[in-house]
Amino acid sequence: MEYKVVPFVATIDPIKGTSEHVAEQLESMIKHFTNQGWEYVRLEGVSTFVHPETGCFGLGAKPGYTTTRQMVVFQKR
């Protein structure tokens, strides 16, 4: 079995955007890959640690943090 994992980041207008707009974007991605022969499996959240930035001589330093990225998993049999 073959797998494909694709990042999913929905974008919406902060004033007019709704959950429906997010769903439409995910549906569009699923249709796109389905047309290429891939079968949708699931949406996964992947936690990632972003390393801190030290800056130049400590100026502009940024602490590390944990973030979650959404990944869409597809498969081919």
C-alpha positions in Angstrom: 0.0 0.0 0.0 1.2 3.5 -0.8 0.5 6.6 1.3 0.6 10.3 0.7 0.5 12.9 3.5 -0.4 16.5 2.6 -0.4 19.5 4.9 -3.8 21.2 5.3 -4.0 24.9 6.3 -7.4 26.4 5.7 -7.6 30.2 5.1 -10.7 32.2 5.8 -11.7 35.9 6.1 -11.6 36.8 9.8 -15.0 38.6 9.6 -17.0 36.6 7.1 -15.3 33.2 7.3 -17.2 30.2 8.7 -16.6 26.5 9.5 -18.4 25.9 6.2 -15.6 27.7 4.3 -13.0 25.4 6.0 -15.0 22.3 5.2 -15.2 23.4 1.5 -11.4 23.7 1.4 -10.9 20.3 2.8 -13.5 18.8 0.5 -11.8 20.5 -2.5 -8.4 18.9 -1.4 -10.0 15.5 -1.0 -11.6 15.7 -4.5 -8.4 16.8 -6.0 -6.4 13.8 -4.8 -9.3 11.4 -5.3 -9.2 12.4 -9.0 -5.5 11.4 -9.0 -6.3 8.0 -7.8 -5.8 8.5 -4.0 -8.3 7.5 -1.4 -8.9 9.7 1.6 -8.0 8.0 5.0 -8.1 10.7 7.7 -7.1 14.1 9.0 -4.3 14.0 11.5 -3.0 16.6 14.0 0.8 16.4 14.3 2.5 18.2 17.2 5.8 19.8 16.4 8.4 21.6 18.5 9.8 24.7 16.8 13.3 25.4 18.1 14.1 28.7 19.7 16.0 31.4 17.8 19.0 32.9 19.6 19.2 36.1 17.6 22.4 38.0 17.1 24.1 38.6 20.5 20.7 37.7 22.1 18.8 40.5 20.3 15.6 39.4 18.6 15.8 36.0 20.4 12.5 34.0 20.3 11.6 31.1 22.6 10.8 27.7 21.3 7.2 26.5 21.2 5.0 23.6 20.3 2.5 23.9 17.5 0.0 21.5 15.8 -0.2 21.0 12.1 -3.0 19.3 10.3 -2.1 16.6 7.8 -4.4 14.9 5.3 -3.6 11.2 4.8 -4.4 9.4 1.5 -3.7 5.9 0.3 -3.5 3.9 -2.9 -4.0 0.1 -2.8 
